[in-house]
Amino acid sequence: MSYAHLSIIERRQLRQLEALHRLGWTAREIARELKRHHFTIAPRTKMRKNG
């Protein structure tokens, strides 16, 4: 899988999926839903948790 930034639509989806993260979804599960690598998602879920 090649590297690519999240699109604006994917960023919106990620915001919507933050609720799932708070409910216990892992970065891997969210990444699977977005069809992205979990390394792309994990830092964003950590940023949201800490900030």
N, CA, C, O and CB atoms as a CASP TS submission, in Angstrom:
PFRMAT TS
TARGET T0000
AUTHOR 0000-0000-0000
METHOD Language model
MODEL 1
PARENT N/A
ATOM      1  N   MET     1       0.847  -1.172   0.000  1.00  0.00           N
ATOM      2  CA  MET     1       0.000   0.000   0.000  1.00  0.00           C
ATOM      3  C   MET     1       0.894   1.238   0.000  1.00  0.00           C
ATOM      4  O   MET     1       1.797   1.345   0.830  1.00  0.00           O
ATOM      5  CB  MET     1      -0.964  -0.004   1.221  1.00  0.00           C
ATOM      6  N   SER     2       0.658   2.158  -0.905  1.00  0.00           N
ATOM      7  CA  SER     2       1.471   3.358  -0.968  1.00  0.00           C
ATOM      8  C   SER     2       0.920   4.422  -0.021  1.00  0.00           C
ATOM      9  O   SER     2      -0.243   4.374   0.379  1.00  0.00           O
ATOM     10  CB  SER     2       1.529   3.893  -2.406  1.00  0.00           C
ATOM     11  N   TYR     3       1.767   5.374   0.328  1.00  0.00           N
ATOM     12  CA  TYR     3       1.382   6.430   1.262  1.00  0.00           C
ATOM     13  C   TYR     3       0.563   7.490   0.547  1.00  0.00           C
ATOM     14  O   TYR     3       0.877   7.880  -0.577  1.00  0.00           O
ATOM     15  CB  TYR     3       2.625   7.063   1.913  1.00  0.00           C
ATOM     16  N   ALA     4      -0.480   7.950   1.202  1.00  0.00           N
ATOM     17  CA  ALA     4      -1.291   9.050   0.678  1.00  0.00           C
ATOM     18  C   ALA     4      -1.934   9.772   1.859  1.00  0.00           C
ATOM     19  O   ALA     4      -2.331   9.147   2.842  1.00  0.00           O
ATOM     20  CB  ALA     4      -2.382   8.530  -0.330  1.00  0.00           C
ATOM     21  N   HIS     5      -2.029  11.084   1.749  1.00  0.00           N
ATOM     22  CA  HIS     5      -2.683  11.858   2.799  1.00  0.00           C
ATOM     23  C   HIS     5      -4.174  11.547   2.817  1.00  0.00           C
ATOM     24  O   HIS     5      -4.745  11.095   1.825  1.00  0.00           O
ATOM     25  CB  HIS     5      -2.446  13.371   2.595  1.00  0.00           C
ATOM     26  N   LEU     6      -4.792  11.801   3.971  1.00  0.00           N
ATOM     27  CA  LEU     6      -6.236  11.643   4.060  1.00  0.00           C
ATOM     28  C   LEU     6      -6.912  12.759   3.280  1.00  0.00           C
ATOM     29  O   LEU     6      -6.491  13.914   3.348  1.00  0.00           O
ATOM     30  CB  LEU     6      -6.705  11.641   5.535  1.00  0.00           C
ATOM     31  N   SER     7      -7.941  12.420   2.551  1.00  0.00           N
ATOM     32  CA  SER     7      -8.707  13.428   1.827  1.00  0.00           C
ATOM     33  C   SER     7      -9.612  14.172   2.815  1.00  0.00           C
ATOM     34  O   SER     7      -9.767  13.753   3.962  1.00  0.00           O
ATOM     35  CB  SER     7      -9.547  12.775   0.681  1.00  0.00           C
ATOM     36  N   ILE     8     -10.195  15.260   2.366  1.00  0.00           N
ATOM     37  CA  ILE     8     -11.114  16.017   3.217  1.00  0.00           C
ATOM     38  C   ILE     8     -12.283  15.133   3.633  1.00  0.00           C
ATOM     39  O   ILE     8     -12.723  15.179   4.782  1.00  0.00           O
ATOM     40  CB  ILE     8     -11.626  17.282   2.486  1.00  0.00           C
ATOM     41  N   ILE     9     -12.779  14.341   2.712  1.00  0.00           N
ATOM     42  CA  ILE     9     -13.897  13.442   3.018  1.00  0.00           C
ATOM     43  C   ILE     9     -13.480  12.426   4.076  1.00  0.00           C
ATOM     44  O   ILE     9     -14.243  12.149   5.001  1.00  0.00           O
ATOM     45  CB  ILE     9     -14.385  12.718   1.738  1.00  0.00           C
ATOM     46  N   GLU    10     -12.281  11.871   3.949  1.00  0.00           N
ATOM     47  CA  GLU    10     -11.803  10.900   4.925  1.00  0.00           C
ATOM     48  C   GLU    10     -11.599  11.543   6.294  1.00  0.00           C
ATOM     49  O   GLU    10     -11.838  10.910   7.322  1.00  0.00           O
ATOM     50  CB  GLU    10     -10.501  10.266   4.445  1.00  0.00           C
ATOM     51  N   ARG    11     -11.157  12.803   6.308  1.00  0.00           N
ATOM     52  CA  ARG    11     -11.007  13.500   7.592  1.00  0.00           C
ATOM     53  C   ARG    11     -12.366  13.668   8.262  1.00  0.00           C
ATOM     54  O   ARG    11     -12.482  13.539   9.481  1.00  0.00           O
ATOM     55  CB  ARG    11     -10.335  14.881   7.392  1.00  0.00           C
ATOM     56  N   ARG    12     -13.386  13.953   7.468  1.00  0.00           N
ATOM     57  CA  ARG    12     -14.744  14.049   8.023  1.00  0.00           C
ATOM     58  C   ARG    12     -15.190  12.692   8.551  1.00  0.00           C
ATOM     59  O   ARG    12     -15.787  12.602   9.623  1.00  0.00           O
ATOM     60  CB  ARG    12     -15.742  14.564   6.955  1.00  0.00           C
ATOM     61  N   GLN    13     -14.898  11.636   7.791  1.00  0.00           N
ATOM     62  CA  GLN    13     -15.255  10.291   8.238  1.00  0.00           C
ATOM     63  C   GLN    13     -14.527   9.968   9.536  1.00  0.00           C
ATOM     64  O   GLN    13     -15.097   9.365  10.445  1.00  0.00           O
ATOM     65  CB  GLN    13     -14.918   9.241   7.154  1.00  0.00           C
ATOM     66  N   LEU    14     -13.266  10.375   9.613  1.00  0.00           N
ATOM     67  CA  LEU    14     -12.484  10.112  10.814  1.00  0.00           C
ATOM     68  C   LEU    14     -13.110  10.818  12.011  1.00  0.00           C
ATOM     69  O   LEU    14     -13.171  10.254  13.103  1.00  0.00           O
ATOM     70  CB  LEU    14     -11.024  10.565  10.622  1.00  0.00           C
ATOM     71  N   ARG    15     -13.570  12.037  11.814  1.00  0.00           N
ATOM     72  CA  ARG    15     -14.251  12.743  12.909  1.00  0.00           C
ATOM     73  C   ARG    15     -15.494  11.977  13.348  1.00  0.00           C
ATOM     74  O   ARG    15     -15.774  11.870  14.542  1.00  0.00           O
ATOM     75  CB  ARG    15     -14.635  14.176  12.480  1.00  0.00           C
ATOM     76  N   GLN    16     -16.231  11.451  12.388  1.00  0.00           N
ATOM     77  CA  GLN    16     -17.424  10.678  12.731  1.00  0.00           C
ATOM     78  C   GLN    16     -17.054   9.379  13.434  1.00  0.00           C
ATOM     79  O   GLN    16     -17.777   8.915  14.315  1.00  0.00           O
ATOM     80  CB  GLN    16     -18.245  10.378  11.474  1.00  0.00           C
ATOM     81  N   LEU    17     -15.927   8.795  13.042  1.00  0.00           N
ATOM     82  CA  LEU    17     -15.517   7.536  13.639  1.00  0.00           C
ATOM     83  C   LEU    17     -14.839   7.724  14.995  1.00  0.00           C
ATOM     84  O   LEU    17     -14.575   6.744  15.692  1.00  0.00           O
ATOM     85  CB  LEU    17     -14.589   6.806  12.702  1.00  0.00           C
ATOM     86  N   GLU    18     -14.552   8.980  15.382  1.00  0.00           N
ATOM     87  CA  GLU    18     -13.996   9.231  16.712  1.00  0.00           C
ATOM     88  C   GLU    18     -14.940   8.717  17.785  1.00  0.00           C
ATOM     89  O   GLU    18     -14.499   8.222  18.823  1.00  0.00           O
ATOM     90  CB  GLU    18     -13.725  10.732  16.915  1.00  0.00           C
ATOM     91  N   ALA    19     -16.222   8.832  17.539  1.00  0.00           N
ATOM     92  CA  ALA    19     -17.209   8.322  18.490  1.00  0.00           C
ATOM     93  C   ALA    19     -17.016   6.815  18.663  1.00  0.00           C
ATOM     94  O   ALA    19     -17.110   6.297  19.776  1.00  0.00           O
ATOM     95  CB  ALA    19     -18.659   8.641  18.012  1.00  0.00           C
ATOM     96  N   LEU    20     -16.750   6.123  17.577  1.00  0.00           N
ATOM     97  CA  LEU    20     -16.500   4.681  17.652  1.00  0.00           C
ATOM     98  C   LEU    20     -15.225   4.406  18.437  1.00  0.00           C
ATOM     99  O   LEU    20     -15.156   3.441  19.198  1.00  0.00           O
ATOM    100  CB  LEU    20     -16.399   4.069  16.238  1.00  0.00           C
ATOM    101  N   HIS    21     -14.217   5.252  18.253  1.00  0.00           N
ATOM    102  CA  HIS    21     -12.967   5.095  18.993  1.00  0.00           C
ATOM    103  C   HIS    21     -13.233   5.236  20.487  1.00  0.00           C
ATOM    104  O   HIS    21     -12.703   4.474  21.296  1.00  0.00           O
ATOM    105  CB  HIS    21     -11.916   6.132  18.527  1.00  0.00           C
ATOM    106  N   ARG    22     -14.058   6.217  20.846  1.00  0.00           N
ATOM    107  CA  ARG    22     -14.412   6.404  22.255  1.00  0.00           C
ATOM    108  C   ARG    22     -15.205   5.197  22.788  1.00  0.00           C
ATOM    109  O   ARG    22     -15.174   4.902  23.983  1.00  0.00           O
ATOM    110  CB  ARG    22     -15.232   7.703  22.432  1.00  0.00           C
ATOM    111  N   LEU    23     -15.904   4.518  21.893  1.00  0.00           N
ATOM    112  CA  LEU    23     -16.668   3.334  22.287  1.00  0.00           C
ATOM    113  C   LEU    23     -15.815   2.065  22.306  1.00  0.00           C
ATOM    114  O   LEU    23     -16.304   0.981  22.623  1.00  0.00           O
ATOM    115  CB  LEU    23     -17.840   3.142  21.347  1.00  0.00           C
ATOM    116  N   GLY    24     -14.540   2.216  21.965  1.00  0.00           N
ATOM    117  CA  GLY    24     -13.643   1.076  22.066  1.00  0.00           C
ATOM    118  C   GLY    24     -13.102   0.526  20.761  1.00  0.00           C
ATOM    119  O   GLY    24     -12.348  -0.447  20.773  1.00  0.00           O
ATOM    120  N   TRP    25     -13.469   1.126  19.630  1.00  0.00           N
ATOM    121  CA  TRP    25     -12.903   0.680  18.355  1.00  0.00           C
ATOM    122  C   TRP    25     -11.408   0.981  18.362  1.00  0.00           C
ATOM    123  O   TRP    25     -10.978   2.010  18.883  1.00  0.00           O
ATOM    124  CB  TRP    25     -13.612   1.376  17.140  1.00  0.00           C
ATOM    125  N   THR    26     -10.632   0.094  17.789  1.00  0.00           N
ATOM    126  CA  THR    26      -9.196   0.314  17.688  1.00  0.00           C
ATOM    127  C   THR    26      -8.869   1.096  16.419  1.00  0.00           C
ATOM    128  O   THR    26      -9.694   1.217  15.513  1.00  0.00           O
ATOM    129  CB  THR    26      -8.441  -1.027  17.705  1.00  0.00           C
ATOM    130  N   ALA    27      -7.650   1.621  16.375  1.00  0.00           N
ATOM    131  CA  ALA    27      -7.194   2.321  15.169  1.00  0.00           C
ATOM    132  C   ALA    27      -7.227   1.388  13.970  1.00  0.00           C
ATOM    133  O   ALA    27      -7.516   1.823  12.855  1.00  0.00           O
ATOM    134  CB  ALA    27      -5.773   2.882  15.366  1.00  0.00           C
ATOM    135  N   ARG    28      -6.935   0.117  14.182  1.00  0.00           N
ATOM    136  CA  ARG    28      -6.969  -0.865  13.084  1.00  0.00           C
ATOM    137  C   ARG    28      -8.378  -1.033  12.534  1.00  0.00           C
ATOM    138  O   ARG    28      -8.565  -1.117  11.320  1.00  0.00           O
ATOM    139  CB  ARG    28      -6.433  -2.223  13.561  1.00  0.00           C
ATOM    140  N   GLU    29      -9.367  -1.083  13.416  1.00  0.00           N
ATOM    141  CA  GLU    29     -10.754  -1.238  12.968  1.00  0.00           C
ATOM    142  C   GLU    29     -11.217   0.000  12.203  1.00  0.00           C
ATOM    143  O   GLU    29     -11.891  -0.105  11.178  1.00  0.00           O
ATOM    144  CB  GLU    29     -11.685  -1.498  14.170  1.00  0.00           C
ATOM    145  N   ILE    30     -10.845   1.170  12.714  1.00  0.00           N
ATOM    146  CA  ILE    30     -11.202   2.416  12.026  1.00  0.00           C
ATOM    147  C   ILE    30     -10.509   2.471  10.670  1.00  0.00           C
ATOM    148  O   ILE    30     -11.121   2.855   9.673  1.00  0.00           O
ATOM    149  CB  ILE    30     -10.816   3.653  12.882  1.00  0.00           C
ATOM    150  N   ALA    31      -9.235   2.088  10.631  1.00  0.00           N
ATOM    151  CA  ALA    31      -8.484   2.081   9.376  1.00  0.00           C
ATOM    152  C   ALA    31      -9.118   1.137   8.365  1.00  0.00           C
ATOM    153  O   ALA    31      -9.217   1.452   7.179  1.00  0.00           O
ATOM    154  CB  ALA    31      -7.028   1.681   9.626  1.00  0.00           C
ATOM    155  N   ARG    32      -9.544  -0.018   8.846  1.00  0.00           N
ATOM    156  CA  ARG    32     -10.202  -0.983   7.954  1.00  0.00           C
ATOM    157  C   ARG    32     -11.471  -0.365   7.362  1.00  0.00           C
ATOM    158  O   ARG    32     -11.761  -0.546   6.179  1.00  0.00           O
ATOM    159  CB  ARG    32     -10.546  -2.298   8.720  1.00  0.00           C
ATOM    160  N   GLU    33     -12.221   0.363   8.189  1.00  0.00           N
ATOM    161  CA  GLU    33     -13.450   1.006   7.727  1.00  0.00           C
ATOM    162  C   GLU    33     -13.154   2.054   6.654  1.00  0.00           C
ATOM    163  O   GLU    33     -13.912   2.197   5.694  1.00  0.00           O
ATOM    164  CB  GLU    33     -14.187   1.654   8.907  1.00  0.00           C
ATOM    165  N   LEU    34     -12.038   2.792   6.821  1.00  0.00           N
ATOM    166  CA  LEU    34     -11.643   3.822   5.853  1.00  0.00           C
ATOM    167  C   LEU    34     -10.813   3.258   4.694  1.00  0.00           C
ATOM    168  O   LEU    34     -10.491   3.971   3.743  1.00  0.00           O
ATOM    169  CB  LEU    34     -10.854   4.914   6.557  1.00  0.00           C
ATOM    170  N   LYS    35     -10.474   1.972   4.789  1.00  0.00           N
ATOM    171  CA  LYS    35      -9.600   1.323   3.796  1.00  0.00           C
ATOM    172  C   LYS    35      -8.238   2.024   3.729  1.00  0.00           C
ATOM    173  O   LYS    35      -7.709   2.309   2.655  1.00  0.00           O
ATOM    174  CB  LYS    35     -10.271   1.330   2.396  1.00  0.00           C
ATOM    175  N   ARG    36      -7.698   2.288   4.917  1.00  0.00           N
ATOM    176  CA  ARG    36      -6.377   2.905   5.069  1.00  0.00           C
ATOM    177  C   ARG    36      -5.545   2.079   6.026  1.00  0.00           C
ATOM    178  O   ARG    36      -6.074   1.262   6.779  1.00  0.00           O
ATOM    179  CB  ARG    36      -6.493   4.367   5.573  1.00  0.00           C
ATOM    180  N   HIS    37      -4.246   2.293   5.995  1.00  0.00           N
ATOM    181  CA  HIS    37      -3.344   1.609   6.906  1.00  0.00           C
ATOM    182  C   HIS    37      -3.529   2.177   8.309  1.00  0.00           C
ATOM    183  O   HIS    37      -3.751   3.376   8.477  1.00  0.00           O
ATOM    184  CB  HIS    37      -1.870   1.749   6.439  1.00  0.00           C
ATOM    185  N   HIS    38      -3.434   1.305   9.319  1.00  0.00           N
ATOM    186  CA  HIS    38      -3.653   1.779  10.682  1.00  0.00           C
ATOM    187  C   HIS    38      -2.602   2.786  11.137  1.00  0.00           C
ATOM    188  O   HIS    38      -2.862   3.567  12.052  1.00  0.00           O
ATOM    189  CB  HIS    38      -3.672   0.609  11.630  1.00  0.00           C
ATOM    190  N   PHE    39      -1.422   2.788  10.520  1.00  0.00           N
ATOM    191  CA  PHE    39      -0.411   3.796  10.857  1.00  0.00           C
ATOM    192  C   PHE    39      -0.876   5.199  10.462  1.00  0.00           C
ATOM    193  O   PHE    39      -0.413   6.188  11.030  1.00  0.00           O
ATOM    194  CB  PHE    39       0.923   3.469  10.162  1.00  0.00           C
ATOM    195  N   THR    40      -1.780   5.289   9.499  1.00  0.00           N
ATOM    196  CA  THR    40      -2.331   6.582   9.096  1.00  0.00           C
ATOM    197  C   THR    40      -3.340   7.071  10.130  1.00  0.00           C
ATOM    198  O   THR    40      -3.462   8.273  10.366  1.00  0.00           O
ATOM    199  CB  THR    40      -2.992   6.484   7.704  1.00  0.00           C
ATOM    200  N   ILE    41      -4.049   6.153  10.736  1.00  0.00           N
ATOM    201  CA  ILE    41      -5.141   6.493  11.659  1.00  0.00           C
ATOM    202  C   ILE    41      -4.658   6.654  13.092  1.00  0.00           C
ATOM    203  O   ILE    41      -5.095   7.570  13.788  1.00  0.00           O
ATOM    204  CB  ILE    41      -6.219   5.428  11.607  1.00  0.00           C
ATOM    205  N   ALA    42      -3.773   5.788  13.540  1.00  0.00           N
ATOM    206  CA  ALA    42      -3.365   5.757  14.950  1.00  0.00           C
ATOM    207  C   ALA    42      -2.889   7.112  15.489  1.00  0.00           C
ATOM    208  O   ALA    42      -3.327   7.511  16.569  1.00  0.00           O
ATOM    209  CB  ALA    42      -2.267   4.744  15.128  1.00  0.00           C
ATOM    210  N   PRO    43      -2.014   7.831  14.785  1.00  0.00           N
ATOM    211  CA  PRO    43      -1.582   9.126  15.339  1.00  0.00           C
ATOM    212  C   PRO    43      -2.737  10.115  15.499  1.00  0.00           C
ATOM    213  O   PRO    43      -2.733  10.928  16.423  1.00  0.00           O
ATOM    214  CB  PRO    43      -0.513   9.741  14.446  1.00  0.00           C
ATOM    215  N   ARG    44      -3.711  10.050  14.617  1.00  0.00           N
ATOM    216  CA  ARG    44      -4.847  10.971  14.687  1.00  0.00           C
ATOM    217  C   ARG    44      -5.756  10.642  15.860  1.00  0.00           C
ATOM    218  O   ARG    44      -6.291  11.543  16.504  1.00  0.00           O
ATOM    219  CB  ARG    44      -5.646  10.932  13.386  1.00  0.00           C
ATOM    220  N   THR    45      -5.932   9.349  16.143  1.00  0.00           N
ATOM    221  CA  THR    45      -6.754   8.991  17.292  1.00  0.00           C
ATOM    222  C   THR    45      -6.036   9.351  18.586  1.00  0.00           C
ATOM    223  O   THR    45      -6.679   9.726  19.567  1.00  0.00           O
ATOM    224  CB  THR    45      -7.096   7.492  17.268  1.00  0.00           C
ATOM    225  N   LYS    46      -4.710   9.242  18.599  1.00  0.00           N
ATOM    226  CA  LYS    46      -3.940   9.626  19.788  1.00  0.00           C
ATOM    227  C   LYS    46      -3.983  11.147  19.973  1.00  0.00           C
ATOM    228  O   LYS    46      -4.118  11.629  21.098  1.00  0.00           O
ATOM    229  CB  LYS    46      -2.467   9.134  19.672  1.00  0.00           C
ATOM    230  N   MET    47      -3.869  11.908  18.868  1.00  0.00           N
ATOM    231  CA  MET    47      -3.922  13.372  18.954  1.00  0.00           C
ATOM    232  C   MET    47      -5.267  13.798  19.521  1.00  0.00           C
ATOM    233  O   MET    47      -5.328  14.684  20.374  1.00  0.00           O
ATOM    234  CB  MET    47      -3.687  14.023  17.563  1.00  0.00           C
ATOM    235  N   ARG    48      -6.335  13.184  19.061  1.00  0.00           N
ATOM    236  CA  ARG    48      -7.670  13.540  19.522  1.00  0.00           C
ATOM    237  C   ARG    48      -7.830  13.197  21.007  1.00  0.00           C
ATOM    238  O   ARG    48      -8.489  13.923  21.751  1.00  0.00           O
ATOM    239  CB  ARG    48      -8.742  12.814  18.681  1.00  0.00           C
ATOM    240  N   LYS    49      -7.224  12.091  21.424  1.00  0.00           N
ATOM    241  CA  LYS    49      -7.339  11.670  22.812  1.00  0.00           C
ATOM    242  C   LYS    49      -6.585  12.638  23.734  1.00  0.00           C
ATOM    243  O   LYS    49      -7.063  12.977  24.817  1.00  0.00           O
ATOM    244  CB  LYS    49      -6.802  10.235  22.981  1.00  0.00           C
ATOM    245  N   ASN    50      -5.393  13.080  23.285  1.00  0.00           N
ATOM    246  CA  ASN    50      -4.543  13.927  24.117  1.00  0.00           C
ATOM    247  C   ASN    50      -4.859  15.409  23.976  1.00  0.00           C
ATOM    248  O   ASN    50      -4.507  16.194  24.857  1.00  0.00           O
ATOM    249  CB  ASN    50      -3.102  13.690  23.775  1.00  0.00           C
ATOM    250  N   GLY    51      -5.510  15.808  22.899  1.00  0.00           N
ATOM    251  CA  GLY    51      -5.687  17.232  22.665  1.00  0.00           C
ATOM    252  C   GLY    51      -7.028  17.643  22.398  1.00  0.00           C
ATOM    253  O   GLY    51      -7.280  18.829  22.187  1.00  0.00           O
TER
END
